Amino acid sequence: IVLLIAFGINIGIFYIKIELQKVGDDEKGGTSSGVYWLVRILTISVSLFTAFVNAILGRIIRYFSSQEKHPTYSAYHMSVAIKLSIAMFLNTGIIPILSNIKTS
C-alpha cells in the first residue's frame, strides 16, 4: 500500500512539473527563472520523498517480520533483508522510472 501511495504521489509530481514547464515556456518563449527553480524544487522533493518512504518501509517491514515468529534471530534478519531489498528496489528504481514515462 505504501508503494502504491508513493507511486501515485510521484506521478502527480511528474505531471505538475510537466504543466509548470508548459506554463513557463508559454509565458516568455522560454522557461522563466521562477518556473525553473520551482521545477528543481519539485525534483528535489521527489528524492526526499523517496528517502522518507524507504525509512517508513524499513519500519513497517521490520514490524511485520517480527510478527512472523521466526525460529532464529538470523531467520528474522534474512526475512527483513529480502523484503527490504525488494521494497527499496521498487521504490528507488522502478517507481521513478514508471512515473516519469512520457506519454505523447
C-alpha positions as a LaTeX table, in Angstrom:
\begin{tabular}{lrrr}
\hline
Residue & $x$ (\AA) & $y$ (\AA) & $z$ (\AA) \\
\hline
Ile1 & 0.00 & 0.00 & 0.00 \\
Val2 & 2.86 & 2.37 & 0.86 \\
Leu3 & 4.48 & 1.72 & $-2.53$ \\
Leu4 & 1.21 & 2.40 & $-4.36$ \\
Ile5 & 0.79 & 5.68 & $-2.50$ \\
Ala6 & 4.39 & 6.62 & $-3.33$ \\
Phe7 & 3.76 & 5.75 & $-6.98$ \\
Gly8 & 0.65 & 7.95 & $-7.08$ \\
Ile9 & 2.45 & 10.90 & $-5.49$ \\
Asn10 & 5.40 & 10.52 & $-7.88$ \\
Ile11 & 3.06 & 10.54 & $-10.87$ \\
Gly12 & 1.28 & 13.61 & $-9.51$ \\
Ile13 & 4.54 & 15.50 & $-9.05$ \\
Phe14 & 5.66 & 14.46 & $-12.54$ \\
Tyr15 & 2.52 & 15.90 & $-14.13$ \\
Ile16 & 2.79 & 19.08 & $-12.05$ \\
Lys17 & 6.35 & 19.52 & $-13.34$ \\
Ile18 & 5.18 & 18.99 & $-16.93$ \\
Glu19 & 2.42 & 21.58 & $-16.57$ \\
Leu20 & 4.77 & 24.09 & $-14.92$ \\
Gln21 & 7.25 & 23.68 & $-17.76$ \\
Lys22 & 4.45 & 24.26 & $-20.30$ \\
Val23 & 3.32 & 27.41 & $-18.47$ \\
Gly24 & 6.90 & 28.64 & $-18.22$ \\
Asp25 & 7.50 & 28.01 & $-21.93$ \\
Asp26 & 4.28 & 29.78 & $-22.92$ \\
Glu27 & 4.95 & 32.92 & $-20.85$ \\
Lys28 & 8.16 & 34.28 & $-22.32$ \\
Gly29 & 9.08 & 31.98 & $-25.14$ \\
Gly30 & 11.48 & 30.23 & $-22.74$ \\
Thr31 & 11.37 & 28.85 & $-19.25$ \\
Ser32 & 11.29 & 31.66 & $-16.68$ \\
Ser33 & 13.63 & 31.64 & $-13.73$ \\
Gly34 & 10.82 & 31.19 & $-11.18$ \\
Val35 & 9.35 & 28.21 & $-13.00$ \\
Tyr36 & 12.83 & 26.73 & $-13.46$ \\
Trp37 & 13.52 & 26.85 & $-9.73$ \\
Leu38 & 10.07 & 25.55 & $-8.84$ \\
Val39 & 10.63 & 22.54 & $-11.11$ \\
Arg40 & 14.03 & 21.97 & $-9.47$ \\
Ile41 & 12.47 & 22.14 & $-6.01$ \\
Leu42 & 9.85 & 19.58 & $-7.05$ \\
Thr43 & 12.60 & 17.32 & $-8.37$ \\
Ile44 & 14.46 & 17.52 & $-5.06$ \\
Ser45 & 11.23 & 16.90 & $-3.16$ \\
Val46 & 10.73 & 13.64 & $-5.08$ \\
Ser47 & 14.16 & 12.48 & $-3.90$ \\
Leu48 & 13.43 & 13.43 & $-0.32$ \\
Phe49 & 10.03 & 11.74 & $-0.51$ \\
Thr50 & 11.66 & 8.56 & $-1.81$ \\
Ala51 & 14.09 & 8.55 & 1.12 \\
Phe52 & 11.20 & 9.15 & 3.54 \\
Val53 & 9.19 & 6.26 & 2.06 \\
Asn54 & 12.26 & 4.00 & 2.31 \\
Ala55 & 12.53 & 4.81 & 6.02 \\
Ile56 & 8.84 & 4.04 & 6.54 \\
Leu57 & 9.16 & 0.81 & 4.58 \\
Gly58 & 12.04 & $-0.22$ & 6.83 \\
Arg59 & 9.96 & 0.23 & 9.96 \\
Ile60 & 6.89 & $-1.49$ & 8.51 \\
Ile61 & 8.85 & $-4.46$ & 7.20 \\
Arg62 & 10.71 & $-4.91$ & 10.49 \\
Tyr63 & 7.41 & $-4.84$ & 12.38 \\
Phe64 & 5.66 & $-7.37$ & 10.17 \\
Ser65 & 8.72 & $-9.63$ & 10.04 \\
Ser66 & 8.79 & $-9.70$ & 13.83 \\
Gln67 & 5.18 & $-10.88$ & 13.79 \\
Glu68 & 6.12 & $-13.90$ & 11.63 \\
Lys69 & 7.66 & $-15.69$ & 14.65 \\
His70 & 10.92 & $-16.85$ & 13.05 \\
Pro71 & 12.69 & $-19.75$ & 14.78 \\
Thr72 & 16.03 & $-17.91$ & 14.95 \\
Tyr73 & 17.21 & $-14.34$ & 15.03 \\
Ser74 & 19.16 & $-15.00$ & 11.82 \\
Ala75 & 15.97 & $-16.09$ & 10.04 \\
Tyr76 & 14.32 & $-12.84$ & 11.14 \\
His77 & 17.19 & $-10.78$ & 9.74 \\
Met78 & 17.18 & $-12.77$ & 6.49 \\
Ser79 & 13.45 & $-12.14$ & 6.12 \\
Val80 & 13.90 & $-8.42$ & 6.75 \\
Ala81 & 16.85 & $-8.18$ & 4.34 \\
Ile82 & 15.00 & $-9.88$ & 1.48 \\
Lys83 & 11.82 & $-7.84$ & 1.93 \\
Leu84 & 13.69 & $-4.56$ & 2.35 \\
Ser85 & 15.79 & $-5.23$ & $-0.74$ \\
Ile86 & 12.71 & $-5.85$ & $-2.86$ \\
Ala87 & 10.72 & $-2.91$ & $-1.46$ \\
Met88 & 13.57 & $-0.41$ & $-1.75$ \\
Phe89 & 14.41 & $-1.60$ & $-5.27$ \\
Leu90 & 10.82 & $-0.99$ & $-6.29$ \\
Asn91 & 10.64 & 2.40 & $-4.55$ \\
Thr92 & 14.04 & 3.68 & $-5.64$ \\
Gly93 & 14.35 & 2.13 & $-9.08$ \\
Ile94 & 11.09 & 1.02 & $-10.64$ \\
Ile95 & 8.59 & 3.61 & $-9.35$ \\
Pro96 & 10.60 & 6.65 & $-10.58$ \\
Ile97 & 11.06 & 5.03 & $-14.00$ \\
Leu98 & 7.37 & 4.20 & $-14.34$ \\
Ser99 & 6.17 & 7.55 & $-13.04$ \\
Asn100 & 8.42 & 9.52 & $-15.41$ \\
Ile101 & 7.46 & 7.77 & $-18.62$ \\
Lys102 & 6.35 & 10.45 & $-21.02$ \\
Thr103 & 3.15 & 9.73 & $-22.86$ \\
Ser104 & 2.85 & 11.56 & $-26.16$ \\
\hline
\end{tabular}
